Amino acid sequence: MKRILIASVLLGAVAAAMAQPKSSEAAIAEYREMLADGNPAELYEAKGEDLWKTPRGPKHASLQQCDLGKGPGVVKGAFVELPRYFPDTGRVQDLESRLVTCMSTLQGFDADALDKTPFGKGEMADITALATWISGQSRGMRFALPQDHPQERQMYALGKKAFFYRAGPMDFSCASCHGVDGKRIRLQDLPNLTKNPGDGIGFAAWPAYRVSNGQMWSMQHRLNDCLRLQRFPYPKFGSEFTIALGVYMGVNAKGAESIAPALKR
């Protein structure tokens, strides 16, 4: 019923755009504003908070001692500083790969099995819910990814190279869609992610609930779908490639306000 209602609102917004002399951008913004109070992401946030606090896994432990970069158990403000370098793993991690580390070390889950679980299935669905709740705890805060450690700077450079790398049967790169101002596909604006695109845009809007398929998508899931559209093979979950792209976009979004978890078409 909820999806029928959402679809009806979307059709109404599109009809309004056709009937009135307003831009498509204004119509889409109006549609999102109408749905904002009923964003289904709230359900995933509630699930994520419960998963964070509930003892689970072979070790029957909660995630309340998970260090997301600001100390064990500190959630508020962590999201807007990720990806970042973690001394205990010796590598740069984004939110989702960090959650895998915490779930394996604190709760006893098999990290390799978690990495291989498809999006939306089993524990991967739980990781998405956790990421949704954690991102919501930093809603309204400004992105400030650290670049103090050499590995963080190296990942930014790798992410920039990956962003502009053209390959595949379509000879596409991330920059093909998100490298200049003023591009869009159908009614969807394509923000320029080579610079700060502004508050709540691009990197500052994910995780997000996708109205078109009724699913909650994490940033890793979003990147996988971009690669699918480029006709690239799917990368390994938590790969250096996807995390580097996150570092590049996140650093470029410095000072932008996070609206995650957001609502997307």
N, C-alpha and C positions, 0 to 999 in steps of 0.2 A: 504493500500500500504506500509506504514511504517513497519508494522509487517511482511509483506512478505519479505521486504528488510532485516530486522533484522534476520529473519529465514534463508535467503540465506547466510548472513554473517556467522551465526553460523555453517551452514552446511559446508561452505568453511573452517572455522577454524578447524572443526573436521576432514575434509578430509585432510587438511594440516598436522594435527597431525599424521594421519595414514600413510601419504606418506613420512614424513621426520623423521629423528631420533631425535625428540625433545620430551620432557616430556609432559604429558597431562597438567600439571600445566602451562607450558610455552605456550601451545596452548590456554588455557583458558585466560591467562593473555593477550595474543596477541589479542584475540577476543574482550575482554573488552576494550582494548586500542583503537581498531578500532572504537568502538561505542561511546567512551567517549564524543566526540565532539557533538554527537547528542542524548545525554541522554534525553529521554522523560520527565524525572523528572523536566526539565527546565519549562515545561508547568505547572506543579503543583506548582512550585515555584512562577511563575507569578500569578497564581490564589491565592495562599496563601498570597502574598503581598497585593493584592487587597482586600482580605477578612479582613486582619489586619487593613487596613486604611478606609474601607467603613463603615459608620453607618448602623447597622443592628439590628434585634431583636425587641422585644416589647418596649425597651427603646430607640431605634433608636440611638445607640451609636457605636463608633468604639472600637477596642481593643488597641488603642494606649496608654492607661493608664494601660494596663495589666502588672503586676509585675511578671516577670519570674525568679526573684531571684537577679537581679542586679539593681532594682529600676523600677518605673513605666515607661513603654515604651521602656526600654533598651533591645534590642534584641541581639546585637553583643556580643558574648562570653557567653550568657546564656545557650545555648544548651550543652556545654561541662562541665557544672557544675550541670547538672540534671541527676537523681532525687536528690532533696534536701529538707530540712525541711523549711516549710513556717509558720511563726508565726500566720498569719491571719486565717489559717485553722487548725493549731495545729497538722499537720501531714506531713509526707514526701510525696512529689508528683513528678511524672515524668512529661515530657512535655505535654503529652496528657491530663492527669487528671488535670493539672494546667490550660490548655486551657478551659476545662469544667468549672472550677471555674470562670475564667474570663468571659466566655460567659454568665454564669448565673448571676454573680454579676453586671457586667458592661452593658450587653446587654439585660438581662432579659429572657434568654432562660431557659427552664426547665431542670435542671441538671439531674434528674432521667430519663427524656425522652431521653436526649443525650446519657446517659450511656447505654440505651437499644437499641439504633439504630445500626443495623448491619453495619459492615465495608463496605465502598464503597457506602453507601446509605445516602441520605439527608445530615444532618449536620455532620454526621460522616465522609463523604467524604470531607467536608469542614475542619474538624479538621485535617485530614491527609494532606490536602493541606497546611494548616497553619503550621503544624509540618515540612513539607518539606521545606517551605520557611525559617522558623526560624532556622532549622538545617543548611541550606545553608549559613546563616549569620555568622556561626562559622566555615565554611570550612577551613581547614588548621590549626586550633587552636588545642591545646593539652588538653586532658581530665584531669580534676582536680576536681572530685566530693568532696564536703566537707564532713568531718566526725567529725565535732566539736560538733554537738548537740547529746545528748544521743539517740534520736530517729533515727538519721542517722546511728549510730553504731549498734543499735538494728536491723534496717532493713538490714544492711549488714550481720549480724549473721543469721537472718531469711532467707535471700536470699541464703546464703551458704548452710543452711540446706535444703532448697527447691531444690537447684541445684543437691544435691546428693541423694535426696529422691527417692527411687525406689518403684514403685507401678504399678497398672494396669495389664491387661492381658498379656502384653509383659514384665513385670517386668523391665521397662525402667526408667531411670532418665535422666536429662539433661547431667550428667556426662558420661552416656553410649556412647554418641557421642562426647562430648566436654570436656572430662576429662583427656585425655592423648595426647601426641604429635603423629603426623604421621598417624592419622586416616583419611579416606575419604569414601564417598559413591559414587559409579560409578566414574565420573570424578570430583566430588566436594570435595575439601579439607574440613576437619572438624577441625577448629582451636581449640586449647586447651584454653578454657575460664576460667580455674582456675588460670591463670596467665596472664600477659600482652601478648596478641598474636601478637602485633606489630601494625604499622601504618595502619589505614584503614581496619582493619580486625575485624570481630565479631561485638561487640557493636559499634565500631567506623565507621560502614558502613551503619547504618540504621537511618532514613528511606531510602528505596531503591526502584527503579523501577524493577519489576519482568518481565523479557523478556518472560518467559515461559507462563505467563497468561495475559500480557499486563496491569498489575495493579501496582499502587503505594502502597507499604506496609509500615506502620509505625512499630515501635518497638512492640507495643501492638499486632498488627496483626501478626507479625513474631512469637512472643511468643505463641500466640494462635495456630498457625499452628504447632509449635514444640509439643505442648501438644496434638494436634490431632494425630500426628505421633506416640506419645507414647500411644495413645488410652485413654487419660485422657479426662474428660469432660471439656468443655470450661469454663474458669473462667469469673467472672463478669468483665466488662470493668473497668480498673482503680483499680483493686483489690489490696489488700495489698500483695498478693502472687506475682503478676506480677511486681509490683513496687519494691518489695524486690529483685527479680531476676535482675531487672535493676540496682539497687544499687550495688549488688554483682559484676555483670559484669563490670559496669562502674568504680567502685573503682579499680578493677583488671586491668582496661585499663588505669590507670593513666599514663600520659605522651604520650599516643598514639595519633597520628594525626587523626582528623576527616575528612573523605572524603564524609560524608553525604551531600546531598542525592546521594547515589551511584547507581550503575547498577548491578543487579544480574541476574542469569540465570532464 
